[in-house]
Amino acid sequence: MTSPEYRARFGFDIAFANGGGMHGDGFRLDLPSADLNADAISTLLIRHLGLALVESVALRDLEIVEEQHRGSRGVEAATPTSVRRIVDLSHSIHAGLVTYPGLPAPEITPFLTREDSRAKYAPGTEFAMDVITMIGNTGTYVDSPFHRYADGGDLSSLPLEKLVDLPAEVFHLADAWSPDRRGIGSATLADRDLHGAAVLLHTGWDRHFGTPAYGRGAPFLTEDGAQALVGAGVALVGIDSLNIDDTESGGERPAHSILLAAGIPVVEHLANLGSLPARGARFTAAPPAVAGFGTFPVRAHAII
């Protein structure tokens, strides 16, 4: 288990030595511990905002609460109290599972039953061999460029360097979007160095997985958000929602198009992202190396 995490909630008034100022209300900031005073929190605020020539900082209505970190700059990730913890980020696949409305559910049938196998092996030895028929877009899966582009790289061409043991930058956004503001844009993702990282968008939508509610009103990555991630040089992008794109805006899929054109794998239908720290975990989501195929389930997981 990780140590408790704390955040400060406050308003602020900042004056600059060369004139002008800034004001904020309802601001939230990660804290390394719960025992910081107003001066220490003011220093963290300056570092987080990247401000120069600050003359004074006044905090208003300061409150410290136990709350999961969101990745404020200048605050290191909480140190785990155990040596290592593995977090499963995948949905289980079973016969009849509806991952995406309108796509076929997997079917699992026996090829060789245990009973029939007893005639083929030594006494006391038996096996079960089963056949699963499913679309690649089942459960938690990764998209390769071939999913979108006929001349794009398929699953067998995905470099493991973009799928295995990646530094995870988790954006905890479960309280940062609403039904009338579902898109995750570039400004939300602009406060970190994301080069070479697996950017994981925690929206909390996975709580609806397997229910009719999962299919409508889901959060997504906007076109400018996808462009910003390409510009930042990310290795992979994942989301715990119905789709990386807005499926209710027509047939366009800008996030898929932009990310996959840049060779950035996309992992959809993740689960349990709320269990990860904003920084510090290592992420893996590798599919089988299937040639001529664009999408396949993964056992996505993170090591903390």
N, C-alpha and C positions, 0 to 999 in steps of 0.2 A: 504494500500500500504506500502511496505517497503521503508526504506530510501535509497538514492543513495549509490551504492557501488563503491569502487575505487581500482585500482591495479597499481603497479609500474612496469615499463618495463625498464630493464637495463642490462648492462654487469657488471661483478664483478671480482676482484682479491683479494683473501684471503690468508694471510700469517699466519702460525702457529708458536707459540712460541717455539715449540720443533722441528722446521724445516719442510720444505715442504710447499705446498700451493695448492690452487684450483682456477680455472678460469672458467668463464661461459659467454656465450653470449646470448642475447635475452631472458633473464630470466624474469619471471613474478611472482609477489608476491601480495597476497591480502593485503590491507591496511585498518585499522580501520577508517581512515578519509583521506581527501585529503591534509591536511596541514602539513604532516610529512616532516621533513628535512632528509638529507642524513644519518645523524648519527642514527636517529630513525629507518630508513628503514634498515640500516646495522644491527641493533640489531634484528629486526624482521627476517632478513635473517638468522642470526646465530641460532635463536630459531627454525625457520622452518626446517633448515637442521640438527638440533640437534648436532651442532659442539661444541667441547671443545678445550681449549688452543689456542684460536684465538688471534693472536697478532695485526692484522690490517685488515681492510676491505676498499677497494677502489671501489666505484661505477663509472661506465662509462655510458654516454649517458642516464642519468636518465630521465624518463618521467612518469608522473602520469596521468592516464586516468580513466574516468568513465566506469566501466566494471564489470560484474557480478563476484562475488567471486567464486573461485574454491576450497576452503577448505584448504588454507595454514594454517599450524600449528602456534599457537600463536596469531591468530586473531579470535576474537569472531564473531559469526554470527550477522548480522545487526539486530537491535532491531526494530520490527514493530511499525509504527506510530499509528496503530489502535489496539484495544484490541485483535481481532481475525479475521483471514481471512481463508475461506475454498476454496481450489483449487480442482476442479474436474480434475481427471487424467485419465478419461475413455473416450473411443469412444462410441458414441450412436449406438445402435443396431436397425436396421430397416429391413424390408423385402427386400431380394435381396442383402444384404450386403455381399461383398466378403472380408473376413478377411485374409485368407491364400489361395493362388492360389491352386485350385484343390479340396478344401473342399466345401461341399454344403452350399449354402446361406440359411439363415432362411426364413421360410414361416409363415405368420401370417394370420389366417383365423378366421371368426366369429363362435363361438359356439352358442351364443344367441345374436341376434341383438337388438338394442334399440327398434326397431319397434315391434319385436316379444315379447319383455319383457313386453310391455304395457298390454298384455292380462293376465299376471301373477301377476301383482302388482296393488296396489291401484291407482286411477286416479292421474296423475301427477308424478308418480314414474316410473322410467325406469332405466335399467342397460345394460351395454355391457359386455359380457364375450367372451374372445377370446382365441384361441389356437395358441401357437407358437411351431413350429417344427424346431429344430436346433441342430447342433452338439455342444458339449460342448466347442469346440475351436472356439468361436464366440466373436467378439468384444475384449474387455479387459478382460482377464480371468486368473485364478490361476490354476496351476498344483499341484496336490497332488502326493505323492509317488506312489499311485496306477496307475497313468497315465503311469508310466514307468515300475513298478514292480508288478507282479501278487500278491505278498504277502505284498505289501506296503499299508500303510494307505490310506483310501479313503477320500473323502471330509468331510464326517461326523466325521472322526477321527482327523481332523486337530485341534490342540489346538488354541483357540482364542488368546492365548498369543503370537502366531507367526503371527497373522494377524491383530491385532487391536491395535491402539495407540502406534505404534513402533517409536522410534527415527529414523528419516530419515537421512541417509548419502547419499547425492546426488553428483554423479561425473559428472560434466558438461564436456562432451567430444565431443561436436558437431564439434569442430575445432581440435580434437586430433586424428582423424583417416582419412584415405584416401582410395580410391578404391583399391589400391594395399597394404593397411595395415589396414584391417578391424577388426582384432582381438583385443579385450581388454584383456590385459594380467595382470599377478600378479603385475608387477612393477608399473603399473598405479594405483593400488589399495593399495599400501603398506604404504602410508604416514599417515594413520589414525587408531585409535582404533575403530574397527567395531563390537566389541562384542555386541550381542543382538540387532543389528540395522537392519533396512530395507535398504539394499544397492540398490540404484536406479541409473541405468545407463542411463544418458541423452545423446543420440546420435544425436537427431534431426531428426531421420528417420521417426518419426510420421507425418512429413509434407507430406509424400507420401501415407499415409494410404488411402485405397479405390481406388488407381490408379494402373495401371500395373507396375509403377516404384517401388512400394513397395516390389514386389516379387523377385527382383534380386539385388545383390550387397550390401546387408544389413550388418551393423556391428553386432558383436556378442561377446560373452564371450568365451575366450579360455579355454582349458583344465586346464592349470596351473593357470589361473585366478579363475576358479571354485574351484580348490584345495585350493588356498590361502584363499578364502572366507569361506570354510568349516573350515580350520585351525583357522581362526579368530573368529569363533563362531557366525556368523551372524544369524539373525532370519529368514530373507526372502531376496530374490533377485528379482529385477524387471528391465525391459528394455523396451524402447519405440521403439523397432525394430521388424522385422519380426519374430525373434526367438532368444532364448538365445544361440542357437548353430548356427554354419555355415551350412546352408542347401545345400550349393553348394559343399561340400567336400565329398559327398558320404553318406552312410546311418548311419554313426556313429554319436552319439549324446553325446559327453563326458560331456558337461556342465549339461545337464538334468540328466545324469546317476550319476554324482558325487553329485550334489546338492540334488536330490531327495533321493538318497541312505542315505544321512545324515539327512533326514527328514526336509529339508529346502524347503518351498514352493517357487514356481517360478511364477512371474506375468509377462505376455507378452503383448505386444501391448498397453503399457501405452501411455498417451498423456500429453502434457503441462508440462513436467518436467522442462522445462526452466523457469517456473514461480516460482520454489522453490529455496530457499537459499541452499547453500552447506550443511549447518547444521542448526538445530533448529526446523524444521518442524516435525510433528507427522503424521505417515502414517497408513492408514487402507485399507484393501482389503479383505473382508470376503465374501465367497460364501455361498449359501444354504448348509445345512448339508445333502447332498444326499449320501445315502449308496450305495456302489457298483459302484461308479462313480469317475472318476479321475480328470476331468477338468470342470470348469464352469465359466461363466462370473461373474465379480464383478463390483461394483461401487467404484472403487478405488478413494481415495481422500486424501488430506493432510490438516492439520490444521497448520497455521502459527500464 
